[in-house]
């Protein structure tokens, strides 16, 4: 079983800055997540697909600390 959806990152390092050196993709790419694999094992592929400037470690530690796992599926 799998879930296909569009993925995108939000560069919220400075939410009040108008210009950013890391522009967000204009149209989110499509990625297929496997329902049988843990999400943690699929994050590296999503990170490569997006070419996101954020480190995966930061996102993981923030979501684990806040216990808010919506960061991964928003």
C-alpha positions as CSV (number, residue, x, y, z in Angstrom):
1,X,0.0,0.0,0.0
2,X,1.3,3.5,-0.7
3,X,0.3,7.2,-0.6
4,X,1.1,9.5,-3.4
5,X,1.1,13.2,-2.6
6,X,2.8,16.5,-3.3
7,X,5.6,17.4,-0.9
8,X,7.0,20.8,-0.1
9,X,9.1,22.4,2.6
10,X,8.5,25.7,4.3
11,X,11.5,27.9,4.8
12,X,10.5,29.5,8.1
13,X,14.0,30.4,9.4
14,X,12.9,34.1,9.2
15,X,9.2,34.2,8.5
16,X,9.2,38.0,8.2
17,X,11.9,38.3,5.5
18,X,10.5,38.9,2.1
19,X,13.4,37.5,0.1
20,X,15.2,34.3,0.8
21,X,18.4,32.7,-0.5
22,X,16.4,29.4,-0.5
23,X,13.3,29.9,-2.6
24,X,10.6,27.4,-2.2
25,X,9.7,25.3,-5.2
26,X,6.9,27.0,-7.2
27,X,5.0,23.7,-7.7
28,X,5.5,20.9,-5.1
29,X,6.8,17.7,-6.6
30,X,5.0,14.4,-6.3
31,X,6.4,11.7,-4.0
32,X,5.0,8.2,-3.2
33,X,5.3,7.1,0.5
34,X,5.2,3.5,1.3
35,X,2.7,2.5,4.1
36,X,4.8,-0.5,5.0
37,X,8.1,1.3,5.6
38,X,8.7,3.6,8.6
39,X,8.5,7.3,7.7
40,X,12.0,7.9,9.1
41,X,13.4,5.6,6.4
42,X,11.7,7.6,3.7
43,X,12.7,11.2,4.7
44,X,16.1,11.1,3.0
45,X,14.5,10.5,-0.4
46,X,12.1,13.4,0.2
47,X,14.9,15.7,1.3
48,X,16.9,14.9,-1.9
49,X,13.8,15.4,-4.1
50,X,13.1,18.8,-2.6
51,X,16.8,19.9,-2.4
52,X,15.7,21.5,0.9
53,X,18.3,23.6,2.7
54,X,17.2,22.4,6.1
55,X,19.0,19.6,7.8
56,X,16.8,16.5,8.5
57,X,18.2,16.2,12.0
58,X,16.7,19.6,13.0
59,X,13.2,18.7,11.8
60,X,13.3,15.3,13.5
61,X,14.6,16.7,16.8
62,X,12.0,19.5,16.8
63,X,9.1,17.2,16.1
64,X,10.2,14.6,18.6
65,X,10.7,17.3,21.3
66,X,7.3,19.0,20.6
67,X,5.6,15.6,20.0
68,X,3.9,17.1,16.9
69,X,4.3,14.7,14.0
70,X,2.3,16.8,11.6
71,X,5.5,18.4,10.4
72,X,6.0,15.3,8.2
73,X,2.6,15.2,6.6
74,X,1.6,18.9,6.3
